[in-house]
């Protein structure tokens, strides 16, 4: 009962949304027919590489069918393993330099000029060569800049067979026989059937013909959609003009809705449904998640009530860094709160811990300050604030 009564009040709107920040970092606002490209956070959502790759691709304005055409090729090339090397043992070396004419990575980059460009991108960004998110970002950069015609033709395809064949001819360019190409189609179809119940299309009706990025620039924020979108993870700004004035108990989402905004990020990521703070705040307020009559933010029934409603499991865990990392590495997400320095606020603030990087840093989802979503955070810094406030930390899983 004590846990239910303790609340976290979200900040009032003292932070103005900096729309220029998003544009400067290749982050675009979007609606369901327009998904952002770019983003190099290193955070991917999914229980395995197949799900992570598909969610990355549908976040690039591709339909799930078109994404399946790509992943069928990747599967036949590497088994979706970013450490795969064609003619020599696989590698876990983060600074691995591909060998001429020896395929490497999920797409089995083989031709020397393409390998050299990939390695230069690794040196430029400082990211691991064998990291899946790095390879996906490099693939998308290469595909949309060096093979842009393939992007255009792929987006015209409406069957997995046509998408897989088109992608093979425009990007992979192997010497496969017709029967081997059919294996690419079959693999894409199998993966598509596995994930079509949970992953929605990135584009519901139209596709982009934008030159380099393959994504449309969206200025209309009137429909449902994330405030910020990076590598398949949807972030919700509680002060987004679409819902900041929506009631949450006796307050509003903008003033007190960090809790339902955090849970909207988690539910969207784990279920594949696009659930906004409007939906989580409305259901939460009707079912007892608001504190002190709604004026003080959310109480700690939030993650259980909202998680149960959308088919997720919530479990109270220790703030221990290794415990949190185990949740993240197993495909779960973590919600917690704290009072004090950013990413928290003096009045108390809910955040999502969404990923752990190769170097052990945490990536978060913050509904109050968008720039926090692209930073890497020292886990001990966040843990100490949580423990000092004697508040709670919960895993949310499928």
C-alpha positions in Angstrom: 0.0 0.0 0.0 2.9 2.4 0.8 4.3 1.8 -2.7 1.0 2.7 -4.2 0.7 6.0 -2.3 4.2 7.3 -3.0 4.1 9.4 -6.1 6.3 11.2 -8.6 5.3 14.6 -9.7 6.5 15.6 -13.2 7.9 19.0 -14.0 5.8 21.8 -15.1 6.6 23.1 -18.6 9.9 25.0 -18.1 11.5 23.3 -21.0 10.6 24.5 -24.5 10.8 21.8 -27.2 13.8 22.7 -29.4 12.6 21.6 -32.9 16.0 22.7 -34.3 17.6 20.0 -32.2 15.8 17.3 -34.0 16.7 18.6 -37.5 20.3 19.0 -36.5 20.5 15.4 -35.5 18.6 13.9 -38.5 15.5 13.3 -36.2 12.2 14.2 -37.8 8.7 14.4 -36.5 6.5 11.9 -38.2 3.0 10.5 -38.6 2.0 6.9 -39.5 2.7 7.6 -43.2 6.1 9.2 -42.6 8.9 7.7 -40.6 12.2 9.2 -39.8 15.6 8.1 -41.2 19.0 8.5 -39.5 19.9 8.3 -35.9 23.0 6.6 -34.5 22.1 5.9 -30.9 23.1 2.2 -31.1 19.8 1.2 -29.6 17.7 -1.5 -31.3 14.5 -2.9 -30.0 13.7 -6.7 -30.2 14.2 -10.1 -28.7 16.5 -11.3 -31.4 18.4 -10.0 -34.5 15.5 -10.7 -36.8 13.1 -8.5 -34.8 15.7 -5.8 -34.3 16.5 -5.6 -38.1 12.8 -5.6 -39.1 12.0 -2.8 -36.6 14.9 -0.8 -37.9 13.8 -1.2 -41.5 10.1 -0.4 -41.0 11.4 2.7 -39.2 12.8 3.8 -42.6 9.5 4.2 -44.4 9.5 0.6 -45.6 6.5 -1.7 -45.4 7.0 -4.9 -43.5 6.9 -6.8 -46.9 9.7 -4.7 -48.3 11.7 -5.1 -45.1 11.2 -8.9 -45.4 12.7 -8.8 -48.8 15.8 -7.2 -47.4 16.0 -9.5 -44.3 15.6 -12.6 -46.5 18.8 -11.6 -48.3 20.6 -10.8 -45.1 19.6 -14.2 -43.7 21.0 -16.1 -46.6 24.2 -13.9 -46.6 25.1 -14.2 -42.9 22.3 -15.8 -40.8 21.8 -12.2 -39.5 25.1 -12.5 -37.6 27.1 -9.2 -37.6 30.2 -11.2 -36.6 30.1 -13.5 -39.6 33.1 -13.7 -41.9 32.8 -15.7 -45.1 36.2 -17.6 -45.6 37.8 -17.3 -42.2 36.6 -17.6 -38.5 34.0 -15.2 -37.4 35.3 -12.1 -35.5 34.3 -10.2 -32.4 37.0 -7.6 -32.9 35.3 -4.1 -32.7 38.1 -2.7 -34.9 38.0 -5.6 -37.4 39.2 -4.5 -40.9 37.5 -6.6 -43.6 39.8 -8.5 -46.0 39.5 -7.9 -49.7 37.0 -10.3 -51.3 36.2 -12.0 -48.0 32.6 -11.3 -47.1 31.9 -9.7 -43.7 28.8 -8.8 -41.6 25.1 -9.1 -42.1 25.3 -8.1 -45.7 28.6 -9.9 -46.4 30.3 -6.8 -47.7 33.0 -8.2 -50.0 34.1 -5.7 -52.7 37.2 -3.8 -51.4 35.9 -0.3 -52.1 32.7 -1.1 -50.1 34.7 -2.6 -47.3 37.0 0.4 -47.2 34.1 2.8 -47.1 32.5 0.8 -44.2 35.8 0.8 -42.3 36.2 4.6 -42.8 32.6 5.0 -41.4 33.7 3.0 -38.3 36.7 5.2 -37.8 34.6 8.3 -38.2 31.9 7.3 -35.7 34.1 5.3 -33.3 31.5 2.5 -33.2 32.2 -1.2 -33.2 32.5 -2.9 -36.5 30.6 -6.0 -35.2 27.8 -4.1 -33.6 24.5 -4.8 -35.3 23.2 -1.2 -35.0 26.4 0.1 -36.6 26.1 -2.3 -39.5 22.5 -1.4 -40.0 23.3 2.3 -39.9 26.1 1.8 -42.4 23.9 -0.3 -44.6 21.2 2.4 -44.7 23.7 5.1 -45.5 25.3 3.1 -48.3 21.9 1.9 -49.7 20.3 5.4 -49.7 23.4 7.3 -50.9 25.3 4.8 -53.2 22.3 2.7 -54.4 19.5 5.2 -54.2 17.9 3.8 -57.3 17.4 0.6 -55.4 15.6 2.4 -52.7 13.1 3.8 -55.2 12.4 0.5 -56.9 12.2 -1.4 -53.7 9.5 0.9 -52.4 7.4 0.0 -55.4 7.3 -3.7 -54.5 4.2 -5.2 -52.9 5.3 -8.9 -52.6 8.1 -10.4 -50.7 9.3 -12.2 -53.8 9.6 -9.0 -55.8 11.2 -7.1 -52.9 13.8 -9.9 -52.3 14.7 -10.2 -55.9 14.9 -6.4 -56.4 17.1 -5.9 -53.4 19.3 -8.7 -54.4 19.9 -7.2 -57.9 20.2 -3.6 -56.8 22.3 -4.0 -53.6 23.6 -7.5 -52.9 24.6 -8.3 -56.5 25.8 -11.9 -55.9 26.2 -14.6 -58.5 23.4 -16.7 -57.1 21.4 -19.0 -59.3 17.6 -18.7 -59.6 17.2 -21.5 -56.9 19.5 -19.7 -54.5 17.6 -16.4 -55.0 14.4 -18.3 -54.2 16.0 -19.3 -50.9 16.2 -15.5 -50.2 12.5 -15.2 -50.9 11.7 -18.2 -48.7 13.7 -16.9 -45.8 12.1 -13.5 -46.0 8.6 -15.1 -46.1 9.3 -17.2 -43.1 10.5 -14.2 -41.0 7.6 -12.1 -42.3 5.1 -14.6 -41.1 6.7 -14.8 -37.7 6.6 -11.1 -37.1 3.6 -9.7 -39.0 1.3 -10.1 -36.0 3.5 -7.7 -33.9 5.3 -5.3 -36.2 3.3 -2.7 -38.1 4.2 -1.2 -41.4 6.4 1.9 -41.3 4.3 3.4 -44.1 0.6 2.8 -44.3 -0.2 4.3 -47.7 2.6 6.2 -49.4 6.4 5.9 -49.8 9.0 8.5 -50.2 11.1 9.3 -53.3 13.4 11.5 -51.3 16.9 11.4 -52.7 19.5 10.5 -50.1 17.6 9.6 -47.0 14.6 7.7 -48.3 12.4 9.4 -45.7 9.9 12.2 -46.0 10.1 15.4 -44.0 7.0 15.6 -41.9 5.7 18.9 -40.6 2.1 17.8 -39.7 1.9 16.7 -36.1 -1.9 16.4 -36.1 -2.0 12.6 -36.2 -0.7 10.0 -33.7 3.0 9.3 -33.8 6.2 9.7 -31.8 7.7 13.0 -30.9 11.2 11.7 -31.7 12.2 8.5 -33.4 15.7 7.0 -33.3 16.7 3.6 -34.7 13.3 2.0 -34.2 12.6 3.4 -30.7 9.7 5.9 -30.4 10.1 8.7 -27.8 7.2 10.7 -26.5 7.6 14.3 -25.4 5.0 15.1 -22.6 4.9 18.7 -23.9 4.2 17.7 -27.5 1.6 20.2 -28.8 -0.7 17.3 -29.7 -1.3 16.2 -26.1 0.4 18.5 -23.6 -3.0 20.0 -22.6 -4.8 16.7 -22.4 -6.1 16.0 -18.9 -4.3 13.6 -16.6 -6.3 13.5 -13.4 -6.6 17.0 -12.1 -3.6 18.1 -14.1 -2.3 17.7 -17.7 0.1 15.4 -19.6 2.4 18.4 -20.1 2.6 19.2 -16.4 2.3 15.8 -14.8 2.4 13.1 -17.5 6.0 11.9 -17.4 4.8 8.5 -16.0 2.2 7.7 -18.7 4.6 9.2 -21.4 7.4 6.8 -20.2 5.0 3.8 -20.2 3.8 4.8 -23.7 7.4 4.5 -24.9 7.7 1.1 -23.3 4.4 -0.3 -24.6 5.1 1.0 -28.1 8.5 -0.7 -28.1 7.5 -4.0 -26.6 4.1 -4.6 -28.3 4.7 -3.0 -31.8 1.5 -1.0 -31.3 1.7 2.8 -31.5 0.4 3.8 -28.1 0.7 7.5 -27.3 0.6 9.3 -23.9 -3.0 10.2 -24.6 -4.0 6.5 -24.4 -1.8 5.7 -21.4 -2.9 8.8 -19.5 -6.5 8.3 -20.2 -6.6 4.6 -19.2 -4.3 5.3 -16.2 -6.4 8.1 -14.8 -9.5 6.0 -15.1 -7.8 3.1 -13.3 -6.0 4.7 -10.4 -2.5 5.6 -11.6 -2.7 9.3 -10.6 -1.5 10.5 -7.3 -3.1 13.0 -4.9 -6.2 13.3 -7.0 -4.2 13.7 -10.1 -2.3 16.9 -9.1 0.9 15.2 -8.0 1.8 13.0 -11.0 1.7 9.2 -10.9 1.9 6.6 -8.2 3.7 3.3 -8.4 0.8 1.3 -9.6 1.4 2.9 -13.0 3.6 0.2 -14.6 1.5 -2.6 -13.3 -1.9 -1.2 -14.3 -0.8 0.0 -17.8 1.5 -3.0 -18.4 -1.3 -5.5 -17.5 -3.7 -3.7 -19.8 -1.4 -4.0 -22.8 -0.3 -7.5 -22.0 3.1 -6.8 -20.4 4.6 -8.0 -17.2 6.1 -5.6 -14.6 8.4 -6.7 -11.8 10.1 -4.7 -9.1 13.9 -5.1 -9.3 17.0 -3.9 -7.6 18.7 -0.7 -8.8 21.9 -2.8 -9.1 23.6 -2.1 -12.5 24.0 -5.8 -13.4 20.4 -6.5 -12.6 19.2 -3.7 -14.9 21.7 -4.8 -17.6 20.3 -8.3 -17.5 16.8 -7.0 -18.1 17.9 -4.9 -21.0 20.0 -7.6 -22.6 17.1 -10.0 -22.5 14.8 -7.6 -24.4 13.0 -5.9 -21.5 12.9 -2.2 -20.6 13.1 -0.5 -17.2 11.1 2.4 -15.7 12.3 4.3 -12.7 12.2 7.8 -11.2 14.3 10.2 -9.2 14.7 13.7 -7.9 17.7 15.8 -8.7 20.1 16.4 -11.5 19.2 15.7 -15.2 17.9 13.4 -16.5 15.7 13.7 -13.4 14.2 17.0 -12.0 13.9 18.5 -8.6 10.2 17.7 -8.4 10.7 14.0 -9.4 10.6 12.5 -12.9 10.0 9.1 -14.5 12.4 7.9 -17.2 12.9 4.7 -19.3 16.2 2.9 -19.3 16.1 1.4 -22.7 19.5 0.0 -23.6 23.0 -0.7 -22.5 25.9 0.2 -24.9 28.9 -1.9 -25.7 30.9 0.3 -23.3 28.4 -0.3 -20.5 26.6 3.1 -20.6 22.8 3.4 -20.4 20.6 4.9 -23.0 17.3 6.4 -21.8 13.9 7.6 -22.8 13.1 11.0 -21.3 9.8 12.7 -22.0 11.0 16.1 -20.7 14.3 16.9 -22.3 14.7 15.5 -25.8 18.5 15.9 -25.9 18.9 13.4 -23.1 17.7 10.7 -25.4 20.8 10.7 -27.5 23.3 10.9 -24.6 25.0 7.9 -23.0 24.6 7.9 -19.2 26.8 6.6 -16.5 24.7 3.8 -14.8 26.2 4.5 -11.4 25.1 8.2 -11.7 21.5 7.2 -12.4 21.5 4.3 -9.8 22.8 6.6 -7.0 20.0 9.1 -7.6 17.4 6.4 -7.6 18.7 4.8 -4.4 19.2 8.2 -2.7 15.5 9.0 -3.3 14.4 5.5 -1.9 12.1 5.1 -4.9 11.3 2.2 -7.1 12.7 0.6 -10.2 10.7 -1.9 -12.3 11.4 -4.1 -15.3 8.7 -4.3 -18.0 8.8 -7.3 -20.3 6.7 -9.2 -22.8 
